[in-house]
Amino acid sequence: MSDNGRVQDRVAIVTGAGSGIGQASAIRLAEEGATVICADINLEAATGTAQQIKGAGFVGEANRIDIADSQACTDLVNSTATKYGSVDILVNNAGVNLPGVFHEVTNETIDRTLNVNVKGAMYLTRAALPHMLKNQRGSIVNMSSVNGLVSEPYLSVYSASKGAIVMFTRGIALDYAKTGIRCNAICPGWVDTPINHAHAKMLGGLEHVYKTIDSFQPIGRPGTSREIANVVLFLASDESSFMTGSIVSADGGMTAQ
């Protein structure tokens, strides 16, 4: 780990920080000087991320949250602002991917997907905005997906949720463009994280997906969580100060075809 201070003294909340892109993003922000609240429904996983951060000499703490609970989102944001004085960065990363043949999809799958992937981001953003407005500064980074731009078999519900994040990002960007608050989204392609495993099983298994990945992801390999975390850091930092409402594809060329 290295500390170059690109988000020095900022306070960041990262959801889904217990694994995958969320974990990598929390670590990357901490490396660059942020105090990072590692939020996850799995407290043990979030604690593991926070311990990695603290073990490297940076500042992080773990919090358990189900972002489908609006009051829990408000409580997390307010307690963070009370303890650390501000909320400067919000990374709405937590999500679920519950693939299925659409006419067989249950109400529970639809509700859980929309509650976590869409409402969770909305609840946290709504809670964070008053604190950002107070300081006239803030960066919100929403994790959409390549499937917010194009779909794939068995992902109708997931794609709908991620498409909603694209439009939510644009709406927030416009509403707060003159306040010092920016909102952007990232659309990762196939990244080597557990959230993709259920989908891979429906496509013939993870080994088959990786063996044939150059058929849909021209770069010819899955992305890494760290590669997406680097984009999160850029959008969270002042280096992207002229960007708001941007939908950034980090997809190994998938949507260039």
Secondary structure in CASP SS format (residue, H / E / C, confidence):
PFRMAT SS
TARGET T0000
AUTHOR 0000-0000-0000
METHOD secondary structure of the structure
MODEL  1
M C 1.00
S C 1.00
D C 1.00
N C 1.00
G C 1.00
R C 1.00
V C 1.00
Q C 1.00
D C 1.00
R C 1.00
V E 1.00
A E 1.00
I E 1.00
V E 1.00
T E 1.00
G C 1.00
A C 1.00
G C 1.00
S C 1.00
G H 1.00
I H 1.00
G H 1.00
Q H 1.00
A H 1.00
S H 1.00
A H 1.00
I H 1.00
R H 1.00
L H 1.00
A H 1.00
E H 1.00
E C 1.00
G C 1.00
A C 1.00
T E 1.00
V E 1.00
I E 1.00
C E 1.00
A E 1.00
D E 1.00
I C 1.00
N C 1.00
L H 1.00
E H 1.00
A H 1.00
A H 1.00
T H 1.00
G H 1.00
T H 1.00
A H 1.00
Q H 1.00
Q H 1.00
I H 1.00
K H 1.00
G H 1.00
A C 1.00
G C 1.00
F C 1.00
V C 1.00
G E 1.00
E E 1.00
A E 1.00
N E 1.00
R E 1.00
I C 1.00
D C 1.00
I C 1.00
A C 1.00
D C 1.00
S H 1.00
Q H 1.00
A H 1.00
C H 1.00
T H 1.00
D H 1.00
L H 1.00
V H 1.00
N H 1.00
S H 1.00
T H 1.00
A H 1.00
T H 1.00
K H 1.00
Y H 1.00
G C 1.00
S C 1.00
V C 1.00
D C 1.00
I E 1.00
L E 1.00
V E 1.00
N E 1.00
N C 1.00
A C 1.00
G C 1.00
V C 1.00
N C 1.00
L C 1.00
P C 1.00
G C 1.00
V C 1.00
F H 1.00
H H 1.00
E H 1.00
V C 1.00
T C 1.00
N H 1.00
E H 1.00
T H 1.00
I H 1.00
D H 1.00
R H 1.00
T H 1.00
L H 1.00
N H 1.00
V H 1.00
N H 1.00
V H 1.00
K H 1.00
G H 1.00
A H 1.00
M H 1.00
Y H 1.00
L H 1.00
T H 1.00
R H 1.00
A H 1.00
A H 1.00
L H 1.00
P H 1.00
H H 1.00
M H 1.00
L H 1.00
K H 1.00
N H 1.00
Q C 1.00
R C 1.00
G E 1.00
S E 1.00
I E 1.00
V E 1.00
N E 1.00
M E 1.00
S C 1.00
S C 1.00
V H 1.00
N H 1.00
G H 1.00
L C 1.00
V C 1.00
S C 1.00
E C 1.00
P C 1.00
Y C 1.00
L C 1.00
S H 1.00
V H 1.00
Y H 1.00
S H 1.00
A H 1.00
S H 1.00
K H 1.00
G H 1.00
A H 1.00
I H 1.00
V H 1.00
M H 1.00
F H 1.00
T H 1.00
R H 1.00
G H 1.00
I H 1.00
A H 1.00
L H 1.00
D H 1.00
Y C 1.00
A C 1.00
K C 1.00
T C 1.00
G C 1.00
I E 1.00
R E 1.00
C E 1.00
N E 1.00
A E 1.00
I E 1.00
C E 1.00
P E 1.00
G C 1.00
W C 1.00
V E 1.00
D C 1.00
T C 1.00
P H 1.00
I H 1.00
N H 1.00
H H 1.00
A H 1.00
H H 1.00
A H 1.00
K H 1.00
M H 1.00
L C 1.00
G C 1.00
G C 1.00
L H 1.00
E H 1.00
H H 1.00
V H 1.00
Y H 1.00
K H 1.00
T C 1.00
I H 1.00
D H 1.00
S H 1.00
F C 1.00
Q C 1.00
P C 1.00
I C 1.00
G C 1.00
R C 1.00
P C 1.00
G E 1.00
T C 1.00
S H 1.00
R H 1.00
E H 1.00
I H 1.00
A H 1.00
N H 1.00
V H 1.00
V H 1.00
L H 1.00
F H 1.00
L H 1.00
A H 1.00
S C 1.00
D H 1.00
E H 1.00
S H 1.00
S C 1.00
F C 1.00
M C 1.00
T C 1.00
G C 1.00
S C 1.00
I E 1.00
V E 1.00
S E 1.00
A E 1.00
D C 1.00
G C 1.00
G C 1.00
M H 1.00
T H 1.00
A H 1.00
Q C 1.00
END
